[in-house]
Amino acid sequence: MTDGLEQQQQVGVGPWTGPWPVGEEYDPELLRDGDRRNVVDKYRYWRHDAIVADLDTVRHGFHVGVENWQHDLNIGSVVRTANAFNAAAVHIVGRRRWNRRGAMVTDRYQHVIHHPSVDDLLQWCVENDVPLIGIDNFPDSVPLETFELPQRCLLLFGQEGPGLSEEAHQASSAVLSIAQYGSTRSMNAAAAAAITMHAWIRRHVFEQPIG
């Protein structure tokens, strides 16, 4: 009974049956032992570096940034969602160390760039011609729902609680807010990041008009 339950709960696929597929992307150890990683079917039995290289050919034009001055526990979830939407990269501003548990190993497939300061992040944006767009509830924020998100941009989120730092606020070319209708003033940072990334996907992948 226990063995059957454990078998049902196993993730992935077992060893390859039949003649092995031919291609440099395949990992002989995974073909022999099985692939228990949490990857989509297309990447079953692929080498890690082959998966990253393939993702790099189709990454989207948006980047995601998170301020990490107080060791924000939401960063792992943001990285996992960024991987799900195949963001160009995740930028962590502030502390280099972050809790990877919420990423569920997706940081292995997602480019993660560290910036010690907002100034360093802004310099990167200038050098790479990527507009910096903050997400927070400020008096000067404009609705995400009516804003024309650029095809190339870096969406910057503050940490849970204090939100965007004033330095990041001032450095942003625009600051967007997400429409809310309940009693709370703010929402979870990871949830806000997921909503904003999906808004970009709707606009630039599905070409849905704003508003």
N, C-alpha and C positions, 0 to 999 in steps of 0.2 A: 504493500500500500504506500509506504513512504517512498520507495524507489520510483513508483509511477508518478507520484506527485512531484518529486524532484525532476523527473524527466520532462513533465509538462511545463515546469518553471524555467527550464534551460533556455537561454537566449541564443539565437543564431542557428547555425547548421553544423552538422557533424562532418566527418571526413568525406572527401569527394569520392563518389562511387563511379566506376568506369574509367575509361582513358582520361588522363589529365588534360585540361585545356592547355593550349599553347599560347604563350605571350609573356613578355617581360613583366607585365603588371602582376602576375600571379606569384604568390608566396608559397614555396614548396612545403614549408612547415604547416601552414594553414590548410593546404590541400590534404596533407597527410593526417593532421590531428583534428581538423574542424575549425570553424571560425565562429567564435562566441562573442565577437564584438557587436556593439550596437550601431551597425551601419546599414544603409539601405541595400536592397538586394543587388543593385548594380555593382557594388563594391565588395561583395562577398569573395573571400579568398584573395583579395588584392593586397599587395604590399602597402604599408602606411605611406611611404613617399610617393607611390604611384597614385594613391587617392588624393593627396594634397596637390600633386602636379595636375591632375585632371580637374579638380575644383578650381585651380588657379586660371584655367582656360575660360571659365564661365562665371567668375565672381562678379557681383554687382558693383555699381558705382558708389554706393554709400559706405561710409565708415561709421563706427560707433565709438564714442568716448565715454569714460566714466571717471569721475573724480574719486580718489581713494585716500583721503586725508585721515580717516578714522577707521580704516580696515573694514570697508563696507562688505557685508556678507552677501549682497545682491549680485556682486560682480560675476560669480560663477553662473548664475541664471542668465545674466545678460550675454555672456559668452556663448552659452548653449543656444540661446535664441538667435544670436548673430550667425552661428554656424548653420542653424536650420534655414535661415534666409540667405546664406552664403554671402555675408558681408565681405567687403574688401579686406577689412582688418578691424580689430578692436584695440583701442588706445586707452591705456590706464594712466591716469595723471595722479602723481603723488607717490604714495608708498608702492614700492615694487612688489611686495608680497601681497597676495590675495588668496582668499579661500577658494580652492579649486574644486571642492566637493560638489557644489551646485553645477559645475560645468559638465559633469558626467563624462569626463575624458574628451569632450569635444574640443578642448583647447589644443589637442594634438593635431587637429585638422584645420584650425583657425589661426591666422596670423595675429599675434598679440604684440603690440608695441608699447614700450614704457616711456613716459615723459615725466621727468622729475618735477616739472612746474607747468603752469598754464602758459607762461611765456614760451616754453620749449614746444608745447603743443601748437601754439599759434604760429611759431616760426616754421614748424613742419607744414602747417596748412598753407602758409604763404609760399613756401618753396615748392609745394606740390599743386598749387592752384586749386585747393579744396576749401570751399566756404565752411566756416565754423558756425553751426546753428545750435543754440542752446534750447533745452526743453525744461521749462519750469513755469510756475505761476507767479509772474511779476506784473505790476501795473502796466508795463509796456509790452507785455506778451501779446502775440496775435494768435488766433485759433489755428491749430494744426489743420483742422478740417477745411479751412479756406485758404491755406498757404500753398503756393506752388513750390513744392520741394524740388531743388535742383537735382539733376541726374547724378552729378558728383557733389558730395557734401559729407561733412562729418557731424553726426548728431551727438551732442554732448549732454550727458546727464549728471546731475549732482548726486551726492550720496544720500542715503536714507536719512530723513530728519531735516538737516539744514538745507538740503537742495544744492543748487548751483552756488558756488562761491561768487562773491561780488566781482572778483577778478575775471572769472569765466563769463559772468554776465556782461561785463563791459567789453570783453574780447569778442563776443559773438556778433556776427553780422545781423542776426535776427534771433529772437527768443520766442518760442512757441509754447502754447498751453493746450492741454487736452480738455475738451468739454466734460464737465462733471455735473451731476444733478442730485447728488446726495448731500449728507450733512458734513462730510469730511472735506477739509481744504485740499488735501493731497492724496495721492495714491502711491502704492508700492513702486519703488524705482524700477524694479525688474519688469513690472507690469506696464509701466509707462514706456519703457524701452521697447517692449514687444509691440505695443500699439503703434508706436511711431515707425518702427521698422516695417510693420505690415502696411502702414499708410504709404510708405515709399514703394513697396511691392505693388500695391494696387495701382499706383499712379504710373510707374515706369515699366512694369512687367505686363499688367493687364490693361494699361492705358485707360484707366477709369478717370473721368474728369473730377476735379476737386469740387467741394461744396456739397 
